[in-house]
Amino acid sequence: MKQNFNEIKQNWNFYMCRVDDKPASIRLNLALSDIAPVKDYKHRISIFIKMNNPTEDGLSSNEEYPILCDIEDEVINKLETLEDIFAGTVKSQGRLELYVFTKNPEKSEELCKEAFKKFPNYQWKCYIDEDKEWDFYFNFLYPDIYSYQAMMNRSVIENLMNQGDNLEKEREIDHWLYFSSEENINLAIKKFEELGYKVLSSKKLDDENNYPYQLNISRIDNAIYNHVNEIVWKLIEIVESLDGYYDGWGCDITK
């Protein structure tokens, strides 16, 4: 399908992880996963910018953050005049890396040179690679299931905080999970009950999907981010081992 550049959706989010066993922050446009690889965008341009004042763990410092944002904006605004598609950024090991898919790598490279004239104090390099299938986006930038869910958890918690929730207060948190077979949902229920969850509902849906068995469970927990990540990751571990998938959580506002 021919993708109109102006209609590309933006759904930016970030997560922390390790790259080459060093701390890294990856930010990406998740919406691209629905349309990639985009026709005619067969090359990836990777722009590496050396930070002048990184933190000890190689991430961006508060002092340098604004100028790094300015560099990113300048480069991306230039490249988007060619309708290049900005996929994501990585901050790690004292570098800011920008990843962009392009129809015309030579022109993109020229525009990068122009953009960096504004930042003579910064060392940078760019590399052009053929990447017709957008492997780099799917296999490197895109989060694994645990990091993806951590992003979703953060969104739910930010929403709770905006409504004045006291995250430390315990409340009933309920979770939705789906399974491919009756045998697997029954095995899962057993494991969840051992962890103190109660079953709110367990049913087979009529539709013809691959995961027709729906389970809704709950437990009393607080909604502090790290705690929520731990409990959700444990649930994911169990459903993954039983050919199912985790579909999110919710709770009432607790003040």
Backbone as numpy.savetxt, mean C-alpha at the origin, in Angstrom:
# Nx Ny Nz CAx CAy CAz Cx Cy Cz
-6.90 -2.34 -23.40 -7.74 -1.14 -23.40 -6.87 0.10 -23.40
-7.24 1.06 -24.24 -6.49 2.31 -24.28 -6.88 3.14 -23.05
-5.88 3.56 -22.30 -6.16 4.29 -21.06 -6.00 5.78 -21.31
-7.02 6.55 -21.01 -6.89 8.00 -21.12 -6.15 8.52 -19.88
-5.02 9.16 -20.13 -4.16 9.62 -19.03 -4.94 10.44 -18.00
-5.83 11.30 -18.48 -6.55 12.19 -17.56 -7.58 11.45 -16.71
-7.87 10.22 -17.07 -8.88 9.47 -16.30 -8.24 8.50 -15.31
-6.91 8.50 -15.23 -6.26 7.56 -14.31 -6.58 7.97 -12.87
-7.12 7.02 -12.14 -7.53 7.32 -10.75 -6.30 7.40 -9.85
-6.45 8.17 -8.78 -5.37 8.34 -7.81 -5.85 7.78 -6.47
-5.14 6.81 -5.96 -5.44 6.29 -4.62 -4.10 6.02 -3.94
-3.52 7.10 -3.40 -2.17 7.02 -2.84 -2.20 6.58 -1.39
-1.26 5.70 -1.03 -1.13 5.28 0.35 0.32 4.86 0.56
0.72 4.66 1.83 2.11 4.29 2.07 2.19 3.20 3.12
3.31 2.51 3.15 3.56 1.52 4.21 5.05 1.44 4.48
5.37 0.97 5.68 6.77 0.79 6.07 7.14 -0.68 5.86
8.37 -0.92 5.45 8.82 -2.31 5.27 10.35 -2.30 5.33
10.95 -3.39 4.90 12.42 -3.45 4.82 12.81 -3.78 3.39
13.81 -3.07 2.87 14.35 -3.34 1.53 15.84 -3.58 1.73
16.34 -4.72 1.23 17.74 -5.11 1.49 18.02 -5.07 2.99
17.04 -5.47 3.75 17.11 -5.50 5.22 17.35 -4.14 5.86
16.99 -3.07 5.16 17.08 -1.72 5.73 15.66 -1.12 5.78
15.38 -0.24 6.76 14.04 0.36 6.83 13.70 1.11 5.54
12.45 0.99 5.11 12.01 1.67 3.88 10.57 2.13 4.04
10.28 3.24 3.38 8.90 3.73 3.30 8.52 3.72 1.83
7.45 2.99 1.49 7.01 2.90 0.09 5.64 3.55 -0.03
5.54 4.46 -1.00 4.26 5.13 -1.27 3.90 4.82 -2.72
2.64 4.49 -2.97 2.29 4.14 -4.34 0.84 4.48 -4.64
0.54 4.54 -5.92 -0.84 4.72 -6.37 -1.46 3.34 -6.52
-2.25 2.93 -5.50 -2.86 1.60 -5.50 -3.83 1.43 -6.67
-4.41 2.52 -7.14 -5.43 2.43 -8.21 -4.85 1.86 -9.50
-3.53 1.98 -9.68 -2.93 1.47 -10.91 -3.05 -0.05 -11.03
-3.23 -0.73 -9.88 -3.29 -2.20 -9.94 -4.49 -2.67 -10.76
-5.51 -1.82 -10.89 -6.70 -2.21 -11.65 -6.50 -2.08 -13.16
-5.52 -1.30 -13.58 -5.39 -1.03 -15.03 -4.04 -1.45 -15.61
-3.07 -1.76 -14.74 -1.72 -2.09 -15.22 -1.69 -3.52 -15.76
-0.78 -3.80 -16.73 0.09 -2.83 -17.41 -0.71 -1.99 -18.42
-0.35 -0.72 -18.51 -1.06 0.18 -19.41 -0.41 0.12 -20.79
-1.25 -0.03 -21.81 -0.80 -0.18 -23.20 0.13 0.99 -23.57
1.19 0.66 -24.30 2.18 1.65 -24.80 3.16 2.15 -23.73
2.89 1.88 -22.46 3.81 2.31 -21.41 4.74 1.14 -21.09
5.74 0.98 -21.97 6.57 -0.22 -21.90 7.87 -0.01 -21.15
8.16 1.23 -20.79 9.43 1.51 -20.11 9.18 2.15 -18.75
10.08 1.83 -17.85 10.04 2.41 -16.51 11.26 3.31 -16.34
11.03 4.48 -15.83 12.15 5.36 -15.53 12.29 5.40 -14.00
13.50 5.07 -13.51 13.77 5.03 -12.07 14.72 6.18 -11.76
14.28 7.07 -10.89 15.07 8.27 -10.58 15.54 8.16 -9.13
16.85 8.14 -8.95 17.44 8.00 -7.61 18.02 9.34 -7.18
17.56 9.85 -6.05 18.02 11.14 -5.54 18.69 10.91 -4.19
19.93 11.35 -4.07 20.66 11.16 -2.81 20.22 12.23 -1.82
19.73 11.80 -0.64 19.35 12.78 0.38 20.61 13.43 0.94
20.51 14.71 1.28 21.66 15.41 1.88 21.66 15.31 3.39
20.46 14.99 3.96 20.36 15.03 5.42 19.40 13.95 5.92
19.69 12.66 5.61 18.76 11.61 6.03 18.82 11.35 7.53
17.85 10.64 8.05 17.90 10.21 9.45 18.91 9.07 9.57
19.19 8.68 10.81 20.17 7.60 11.03 19.75 6.30 10.35
18.43 6.08 10.26 18.01 4.82 9.62 17.77 4.97 8.12
18.23 6.10 7.55 18.22 6.23 6.09 16.92 6.75 5.49
16.01 7.23 6.36 14.74 7.79 5.86 14.84 9.31 5.82
13.78 9.98 5.37 13.89 11.44 5.24 13.70 12.13 6.59
14.52 13.12 6.85 14.44 13.87 8.12 13.37 14.96 7.99
12.89 15.44 9.13 11.88 16.51 9.11 12.40 17.76 8.40
13.71 18.05 8.58 14.28 19.26 7.97 14.29 19.14 6.44
14.63 17.94 5.97 14.81 17.79 4.51 13.51 17.45 3.78
12.52 16.99 4.53 11.27 16.51 3.92 10.67 17.53 2.93
10.56 18.84 3.32 9.92 19.78 2.38 10.64 19.89 1.04
11.98 19.91 1.06 12.70 20.06 -0.21 12.57 18.79 -1.06
12.53 17.64 -0.39 12.33 16.39 -1.15 10.96 16.39 -1.83
9.96 16.94 -1.13 8.62 17.08 -1.74 8.68 18.01 -2.95
9.44 19.11 -2.81 9.57 20.06 -3.93 10.23 19.39 -5.14
11.27 18.59 -4.87 11.96 17.89 -5.97 10.99 16.94 -6.66
10.30 16.15 -5.84 9.34 15.20 -6.42 8.30 15.93 -7.27
7.74 17.01 -6.74 6.71 17.75 -7.48 7.24 18.29 -8.80
8.44 18.86 -8.73 9.03 19.45 -9.94 9.24 18.38 -11.02
9.82 17.25 -10.62 10.12 16.17 -11.58 8.82 15.60 -12.15
7.88 15.27 -11.24 6.64 14.60 -11.69 5.79 15.54 -12.53
5.70 16.82 -12.15 4.91 17.76 -12.95 5.47 17.86 -14.37
6.81 17.86 -14.46 7.43 17.91 -15.80 7.08 16.65 -16.60
7.26 15.49 -15.96 7.04 14.22 -16.67 5.58 14.04 -17.06
4.69 14.57 -16.23 3.27 14.39 -16.55 2.84 15.24 -17.75
3.67 16.21 -18.15 3.36 16.93 -19.39 3.49 15.98 -20.59
4.26 14.89 -20.42 4.38 13.86 -21.48 3.35 12.75 -21.28
2.48 12.93 -20.27 1.52 11.89 -19.89 2.22 10.64 -19.35
3.39 10.82 -18.74 4.01 9.70 -18.02 3.14 9.37 -16.81
3.21 8.12 -16.36 2.38 7.67 -15.23 3.26 7.45 -14.02
3.01 8.25 -12.99 3.76 8.19 -11.74 3.21 7.02 -10.91
4.09 6.04 -10.60 3.62 4.82 -9.93 3.90 4.82 -8.44
5.07 5.35 -8.03 5.35 5.30 -6.61 6.73 5.81 -6.25
6.99 5.85 -4.94 8.28 6.31 -4.43 8.78 5.35 -3.35
10.08 5.30 -3.21 10.69 4.55 -2.11 11.68 5.47 -1.42
11.61 5.51 -0.10 12.65 6.21 0.68 13.37 5.14 1.49
14.67 5.03 1.29 15.45 4.02 2.01 16.93 4.28 1.78
17.75 3.93 2.74 19.20 4.00 2.60 19.69 5.37 2.12
19.02 6.43 2.62 19.46 7.78 2.27 19.13 8.21 0.85
18.15 7.51 0.23 17.75 7.88 -1.13 16.24 8.08 -1.21
15.85 8.99 -2.08 14.46 9.08 -2.53 14.45 8.53 -3.95
13.61 7.53 -4.19 13.52 6.92 -5.52 12.12 7.18 -6.07
12.07 7.67 -7.30 10.78 7.90 -7.97 10.65 6.91 -9.12
9.48 6.32 -9.27 9.27 5.32 -10.34 8.10 5.75 -11.22
8.40 5.86 -12.51 7.45 6.42 -13.46 7.44 5.54 -14.71
6.24 5.31 -15.26 6.15 4.55 -16.51 5.93 5.52 -17.66
6.63 5.25 -18.77 6.67 6.23 -19.85 6.51 5.59 -21.22
5.97 6.38 -22.15 5.89 5.93 -23.56 7.12 6.38 -24.31
7.82 7.37 -23.75 8.92 7.98 -24.49 10.11 8.24 -23.56
10.91 7.18 -23.26 11.95 7.31 -22.24 12.98 8.41 -22.52
13.33 8.61 -23.79 14.36 9.62 -24.09 13.87 11.01 -23.71
12.64 11.30 -24.10 12.08 12.63 -23.76 11.96 12.79 -22.25
11.55 11.71 -21.57 11.41 11.77 -20.11 12.74 12.09 -19.46
13.79 11.48 -19.98 15.12 11.71 -19.42 15.53 13.17 -19.57
15.23 13.73 -20.73 15.54 15.16 -20.96 14.81 16.05 -19.96
13.53 15.72 -19.71 12.75 16.54 -18.78 13.27 16.42 -17.36
13.77 15.24 -16.99 14.37 15.06 -15.66 15.56 16.01 -15.51
16.41 16.05 -16.54 17.59 16.94 -16.49 17.15 18.38 -16.28
16.10 18.77 -16.98 15.60 20.14 -16.84 15.13 20.40 -15.41
14.37 19.44 -14.88 13.79 19.61 -13.54 14.90 19.78 -12.50
15.97 19.02 -12.62 17.01 19.03 -11.59 17.90 20.27 -11.66
17.78 21.06 -12.72 18.53 22.31 -12.78 18.13 23.22 -11.60
16.91 23.05 -11.13 16.44 23.87 -10.00 17.06 23.44 -8.67
17.69 22.26 -8.65 18.21 21.71 -7.38 19.68 21.33 -7.54
20.53 22.33 -7.73 21.94 22.04 -8.01 22.66 21.35 -6.85
22.11 21.42 -5.64 22.78 20.80 -4.49 22.49 19.31 -4.37
21.71 18.79 -5.28 21.31 17.37 -5.15 21.92 16.50 -6.24
22.48 15.38 -5.80 23.00 14.38 -6.75 21.86 13.44 -7.12
21.77 13.12 -8.39 20.70 12.22 -8.83 21.17 11.40 -10.03
20.48 10.31 -10.29 20.74 9.48 -11.48 19.40 8.98 -11.96
19.31 8.69 -13.25 18.09 7.99 -13.65 18.44 6.82 -14.55
17.62 5.79 -14.46 17.82 4.55 -15.21 16.54 4.25 -15.99
16.72 3.72 -17.19 15.55 3.35 -17.99 15.57 1.85 -18.21
14.45 1.21 -17.91 14.35 -0.24 -18.10 13.08 -0.56 -18.87
13.16 -1.59 -19.69 11.93 -2.08 -20.32 11.16 -2.88 -19.26
9.88 -2.62 -19.14 9.07 -3.33 -18.14 7.63 -3.37 -18.65
7.44 -4.14 -19.73 6.13 -4.17 -20.41 5.00 -4.64 -19.50
5.32 -5.57 -18.61 4.26 -6.15 -17.74 4.13 -5.40 -16.41
4.92 -4.36 -16.23 4.91 -3.60 -14.97 5.25 -4.50 -13.78
6.20 -5.39 -14.00 6.60 -6.32 -12.93 7.06 -5.58 -11.69
7.76 -4.49 -11.89 8.31 -3.75 -10.75 7.17 -3.22 -9.87
6.12 -2.75 -10.51 4.98 -2.23 -9.75 4.35 -3.35 -8.91
4.09 -4.48 -9.56 3.37 -5.56 -8.87 4.25 -6.32 -7.88
5.53 -6.50 -8.23 6.38 -7.38 -7.40 7.25 -6.64 -6.41
7.34 -5.32 -6.56 8.18 -4.58 -5.61 7.39 -3.48 -4.88
6.78 -2.57 -5.65 6.08 -1.46 -5.00 4.83 -1.92 -4.27
4.10 -2.86 -4.88 2.79 -3.23 -4.33 2.98 -4.01 -3.03
2.19 -3.67 -2.00 2.41 -4.31 -0.69 2.00 -5.77 -0.65
2.64 -6.53 0.23 2.14 -7.89 0.46 0.85 -7.77 1.28
0.21 -8.91 1.51 -1.12 -8.90 2.13 -1.09 -8.27 3.52
0.01 -8.44 4.25 0.10 -7.90 5.61 0.26 -6.38 5.58
1.14 -5.90 4.71 1.35 -4.44 4.60 0.09 -3.76 4.05
-0.57 -4.44 3.10 -1.80 -3.88 2.54 -2.84 -3.70 3.65
-2.98 -4.73 4.48 -3.98 -4.66 5.53 -3.60 -3.62 6.58
-2.29 -3.44 6.82 -1.86 -2.39 7.76 -2.29 -1.01 7.26
-2.24 -0.80 5.93 -2.71 0.47 5.37 -4.21 0.63 5.59
-4.96 -0.46 5.35 -6.41 -0.40 5.54 -6.74 -0.15 7.03
-5.98 -0.82 7.93 -6.19 -0.60 9.37 -6.00 0.86 9.73
-4.93 1.45 9.17 -4.64 2.85 9.47 -5.80 3.75 9.02
-6.38 3.45 7.85 -7.50 4.26 7.35 -8.70 4.18 8.27
-9.02 2.96 8.75 -10.17 2.80 9.65 -9.91 3.56 10.96
-8.68 3.43 11.47 -8.35 4.07 12.75 -8.36 5.60 12.63
-7.87 6.12 11.50 -7.91 7.58 11.30 -9.36 8.07 11.30
-10.22 7.26 10.68 -11.64 7.59 10.64 -12.23 7.60 12.06
-11.86 6.61 12.88 -12.33 6.55 14.27 -11.85 7.79 15.05
-10.56 8.12 14.87 -9.98 9.27 15.59 -10.68 10.57 15.21
-11.00 10.69 13.91 -11.68 11.90 13.44 -13.04 12.07 14.11
-13.60 10.94 14.57 -14.91 11.01 15.23 -14.78 10.98 16.75
-13.54 11.22 17.24 -13.33 11.38 18.67 -13.24 10.08 19.45
-12.90 8.99 18.77 -12.80 7.71 19.45 -11.61 7.69 20.41
-11.78 7.02 21.56 -10.67 6.78 22.47 -10.13 5.38 22.16
-9.09 5.32 21.35 -8.60 4.04 20.81 -8.21 3.05 21.90
-7.79 3.58 23.07 -7.29 2.70 24.13 -8.42 1.92 24.81
-9.64 2.42 24.66 -10.77 1.75 25.32 -11.11 0.46 24.58
-11.33 -0.60 25.36 -11.70 -1.87 24.72 -13.15 -1.81 24.26
-13.39 -2.48 23.16 -14.73 -2.53 22.59 -14.84 -3.79 21.73
-16.05 -4.11 21.30 -16.21 -5.27 20.43 -15.77 -4.89 19.02
-14.79 -5.61 18.50 -14.34 -5.40 17.11 -14.76 -6.62 16.31
-15.46 -6.37 15.19 -15.85 -7.54 14.42 -15.13 -7.60 13.08
-14.92 -8.81 12.59 -14.09 -9.09 11.41 -14.89 -9.94 10.43
-14.63 -9.69 9.14 -15.29 -10.46 8.07 -14.25 -11.30 7.36
-14.61 -12.57 7.14 -13.68 -13.50 6.48 -14.47 -14.39 5.52
-13.80 -14.85 4.48 -14.47 -15.67 3.46 -13.64 -16.92 3.17
-14.34 -18.02 2.90 -13.67 -19.32 2.69 -14.24 -20.03 1.47
-13.42 -20.95 0.95 -13.82 -21.66 -0.27 -14.65 -22.90 0.00
-14.56 -23.44 1.24 -15.29 -24.70 1.49 -15.83 -24.73 2.92
-16.83 -25.57 3.11 -17.44 -25.73 4.43 -16.42 -26.30 5.41
-15.61 -27.23 4.92 -14.58 -27.84 5.77 -13.64 -26.76 6.32
-13.20 -25.87 5.43 -12.25 -24.82 5.85 -12.86 -23.82 6.81
-14.12 -23.44 6.57 -14.73 -22.46 7.49 -14.88 -23.09 8.87
-15.18 -24.39 8.92 -15.33 -25.06 10.23 -14.00 -25.16 10.96
-12.93 -25.44 10.21 -11.59 -25.48 10.82 -11.22 -24.10 11.36
-11.56 -23.06 10.58 -11.24 -21.69 10.99 -12.00 -21.32 12.26
-13.28 -21.67 12.32 -14.10 -21.33 13.48 -13.46 -21.90 14.75
-13.00 -23.14 14.63 -12.37 -23.80 15.78 -11.15 -22.99 16.26
-10.30 -22.59 15.30 -9.08 -21.84 15.63 -9.43 -20.48 16.24
-10.43 -19.82 15.64 -10.80 -18.49 16.14 -11.39 -18.57 17.55
-12.18 -19.61 17.79 -12.77 -19.76 19.14 -11.69 -19.98 20.19
-10.63 -20.70 19.78 -9.49 -20.90 20.70 -8.81 -19.57 21.05
-8.90 -18.59 20.12 -8.30 -17.28 20.36 -9.27 -16.31 21.04
-10.43 -16.84 21.45 -11.37 -16.00 22.20 -12.39 -15.25 21.36
-12.51 -15.59 20.08 -13.51 -14.92 19.23 -14.85 -15.63 19.36
-15.92 -14.84 19.20 -17.24 -15.49 19.12 -17.76 -15.32 17.69
-18.54 -16.30 17.26 -19.09 -16.28 15.90 -20.39 -15.49 15.91
-20.42 -14.41 15.12 -21.65 -13.61 15.00 -22.55 -14.18 13.92
-21.93 -14.63 12.82 -22.71 -15.29 11.77 -21.79 -16.13 10.91
-22.35 -17.20 10.39 -21.59 -18.09 9.49 -22.59 -18.60 8.48
-22.37 -18.22 7.21 -23.38 -18.66 6.24 -22.79 -18.86 4.85
-23.53 -19.61 4.06 -23.13 -19.81 2.67 -23.91 -18.82 1.82
-23.20 -18.05 1.01 -23.86 -17.08 0.14 -24.30 -17.80 -1.13
-25.33 -17.27 -1.77 -25.87 -17.94 -2.95 -25.01 -17.74 -4.19
-24.29 -16.63 -4.21 -23.65 -16.29 -5.49 -22.54 -17.28 -5.84
-22.19 -17.25 -7.10 -21.27 -18.27 -7.64 -19.82 -17.85 -7.51
-19.42 -17.29 -6.39 -18.00 -16.90 -6.33 -17.16 -18.03 -5.74
-15.84 -17.83 -5.74 -14.93 -18.89 -5.27 -14.87 -18.99 -3.76
-15.40 -17.99 -3.07 -15.36 -17.99 -1.61 -16.77 -17.77 -1.05
-17.64 -18.78 -1.20 -19.05 -18.56 -0.85 -19.35 -18.61 0.65
-18.38 -19.03 1.47 -18.65 -19.18 2.90 -18.20 -17.94 3.67
-19.19 -17.24 4.22 -18.91 -15.96 4.89 -18.96 -16.13 6.40
-17.95 -15.58 7.06 -17.86 -15.67 8.51 -17.69 -14.28 9.11
-18.46 -14.00 10.15 -18.35 -12.72 10.87 -18.09 -13.06 12.34
-16.92 -12.64 12.85 -16.54 -12.98 14.23 -16.22 -11.70 14.99
-16.23 -11.78 16.32 -15.88 -10.58 17.09 -15.16 -10.96 18.38
-14.46 -9.94 18.92 -13.77 -10.13 20.19 -13.61 -8.75 20.83
-13.44 -8.70 22.14 -13.21 -7.42 22.82 -11.72 -7.08 22.72
-11.41 -5.95 22.07 -10.02 -5.50 21.89 -9.99 -3.99 21.91
-8.80 -3.40 22.12 -8.68 -1.96 21.90 -8.40 -1.71 20.41
-8.38 -0.43 20.02 -8.19 -0.11 18.60 -6.88 0.62 18.35
-5.88 0.40 19.22 -4.56 1.01 19.00 -3.92 0.34 17.78
-3.32 1.16 16.93 -2.84 0.70 15.62 -2.00 -0.58 15.70
-0.97 -0.59 16.54 -0.08 -1.76 16.59 -0.81 -3.01 17.05
-1.74 -2.81 17.98 -2.51 -3.95 18.49 -3.43 -4.50 17.39
-4.10 -3.59 16.70 -5.00 -4.01 15.61 -4.20 -4.76 14.54
-3.03 -4.23 14.18 -2.19 -4.95 13.20 -1.91 -6.37 13.65
-1.53 -6.51 14.91 -1.18 -7.85 15.41 -2.35 -8.81 15.32
-3.54 -8.35 15.76 -4.68 -9.29 15.74 -5.12 -9.59 14.32
-5.08 -8.58 13.45 -5.50 -8.80 12.07 -4.52 -9.71 11.34
-3.22 -9.50 11.57 -2.22 -10.35 10.91 -2.37 -11.81 11.33
-2.72 -12.02 12.60 -2.93 -13.39 13.09 -4.12 -14.03 12.35
-5.19 -13.24 12.19 -6.36 -13.75 11.46 -6.01 -14.06 10.00
-5.23 -13.16 9.39 -4.82 -13.38 7.99 -4.02 -14.67 7.87
-3.12 -14.88 8.82 -2.28 -16.09 8.80 -3.17 -17.35 8.79
-4.20 -17.32 9.63 -5.10 -18.48 9.71 -5.91 -18.63 8.42
-6.52 -17.53 7.93 -7.36 -17.69 6.72 -6.53 -18.07 5.51
-5.32 -17.52 5.40 -4.46 -17.87 4.26 -4.15 -19.36 4.26
-3.94 -19.93 5.46 -3.59 -21.35 5.54 -4.79 -22.23 5.21
-5.99 -21.62 5.20 -7.21 -22.39 4.94 -7.91 -21.91 3.66
-7.11 -21.41 2.72 -7.64 -20.99 1.42 -8.83 -20.03 1.56
-8.64 -19.01 2.39 -9.68 -18.00 2.53 -9.08 -16.62 2.40
-9.88 -15.60 2.61 -9.31 -14.25 2.64 -9.99 -13.39 3.69
-9.22 -12.45 4.19 -9.68 -11.52 5.23 -10.26 -10.29 4.56
-11.42 -9.82 5.04 -12.09 -8.72 4.33 -12.35 -7.50 5.20
-11.59 -7.36 6.30 -11.68 -6.11 7.04 -12.44 -6.21 8.36
-12.39 -5.10 9.10 -12.98 -5.05 10.46 -13.71 -3.74 10.68
-14.49 -3.73 11.75 -15.19 -2.51 12.10 -15.57 -2.54 13.58
-15.95 -1.37 14.11 -16.41 -1.30 15.50 -17.19 -0.01 15.68
-17.91 0.07 16.80 -18.61 1.29 17.13 -17.62 2.32 17.66
-17.96 3.60 17.49 -17.14 4.67 18.08 -17.22 4.52 19.61
-16.06 4.53 20.26 -16.01 4.35 21.72 -15.28 5.54 22.33
-15.96 6.26 23.22 -15.34 7.50 23.75 -14.99 7.36 25.23
